[in-house]
Amino acid sequence: MSLIDSYESTRLSLLDVAMDKLRIGNKKGMVHRIFIASKLAAGLEKKDKKTLGTSIDKFLKNCQTQLSQEAPSGVMLFYNQHALHCLEASQEIIMMFLKSLTDSFPNFTENHVLSFTENVPTRLFHHGWADVCLPIRPLEQKHETSDSLSQVVVNLIKQTVALSDYVNHNVQKVNYKARCETLLASQVQLIVSEEIMEFIVADRSLLATSTYVEKYTKPLDVVLDQELIWPLEVRLFPYM
């Protein structure tokens, strides 16, 4: 064996480094993070939202048990007419959740992917998953801004990161969901306003969750430049 072959056989790939980190952290797999903005069906009361939140919580737990993956974490904020999801889980659980938003939970009438981050080193929400029904208040005037949509989404994510930091430091893991809802109901200044959520959901340039799933599951059909040339290029020698 040459020196080059010996080096290639011992060199670690990026996948090897990532898997080593998982083993050191005692993790079953990589954790990804996705932000989703949704519009709710008209006429939903608080009890309907709590029932919906309980159904999603049960769905995520079933996904975890079925796939033997890391436990999902994050938060789902129910506004009056909209919802914001921040889900941290494996790729398989995230895809099952995206499909379920359209197929199993029709009360989410519109769903748009805001951001997806692969292989996050740390979770935003350390204590698990929680659904929170925010106090109902009438919408004020429509949100107007000179910022681009991407900047609005970035600001939304920044505010959610600040929210998660506050929750991690002030909400104990015992009875986490109830404590989380009680705390956030009194700290609405930490939460993205529904006017901004309405502004984001109304933008048609965002990728719908159904389109995201379709693009993810559709086989990649790549046409090489040389396939568009006629006559076909003939290589006389393998090194040319």
Disulfide bonds with the S-S distance in Angstrom:
none
